[in-house]
Amino acid sequence: YLALVDGQVQPPTALIDAPIGRDLQQRKKMAVIPYGRSSAHSRPAQTQYDTITAYDDHTLLRCELHTGRTHQIRVHLAYIGFPIVGDKVYGRRKQSIRLGRQFLHASVLRLKRPSDNEELTLHAELPPELDAILQKLNE
């Protein structure tokens, strides 16, 4: 996944290892549930991130899921203080970039073809509205 987040991410590369479960106050949201607290309501979750480009007030990250929890990337990045641009649920209320969606893009998909178990890798270009934001940040 590619994600543009608010702020300059430090460290530039890390593994976020934090269990995720239903938010105990807002049941429609997911949240990091610290180890030892209500562990019956959370499941292990790991997200690896690597900085691709650091801008003045934003960072473009490559994120890889080691587990697959609901809203995992969104929850983990918000948890470490770098919410995804355009995320109205886990992000900041005031956004410096106006976007009608989250800046989160599945750029690579790997799967096994059922007929012969061959691994396939599919690449998806960044949509024009997300690419336009990166072009503006590069000016």
Rosetta blueprint (number, residue, H / E / L):
1 Y L
2 L E
3 A E
4 L E
5 V E
6 D E
7 G L
8 Q L
9 V L
10 Q L
11 P L
12 P L
13 T E
14 A E
15 L E
16 I E
17 D E
18 A L
19 P L
20 I E
21 G E
22 R E
23 D L
24 L L
25 Q L
26 Q L
27 R L
28 K L
29 K L
30 M E
31 A E
32 V E
33 I L
34 P L
35 Y L
36 G L
37 R L
38 S L
39 S H
40 A H
41 H H
42 S E
43 R E
44 P L
45 A L
46 Q E
47 T E
48 Q E
49 Y E
50 D E
51 T E
52 I E
53 T E
54 A E
55 Y L
56 D L
57 D L
58 H E
59 T E
60 L E
61 L E
62 R E
63 C E
64 E E
65 L E
66 H L
67 T L
68 G L
69 R L
70 T L
71 H L
72 Q H
73 I H
74 R H
75 V H
76 H H
77 L H
78 A H
79 Y H
80 I L
81 G L
82 F L
83 P L
84 I E
85 V L
86 G L
87 D L
88 K L
89 V L
90 Y L
91 G L
92 R L
93 R L
94 K L
95 Q L
96 S L
97 I L
98 R L
99 L L
100 G L
101 R L
102 Q L
103 F L
104 L E
105 H E
106 A L
107 S L
108 V E
109 L E
110 R E
111 L E
112 K E
113 R L
114 P L
115 S L
116 D L
117 N L
118 E L
119 E E
120 L E
121 T E
122 L E
123 H E
124 A L
125 E L
126 L L
127 P L
128 P H
129 E H
130 L H
131 D H
132 A H
133 I H
134 L H
135 Q H
136 K H
137 L H
138 N L
139 E L
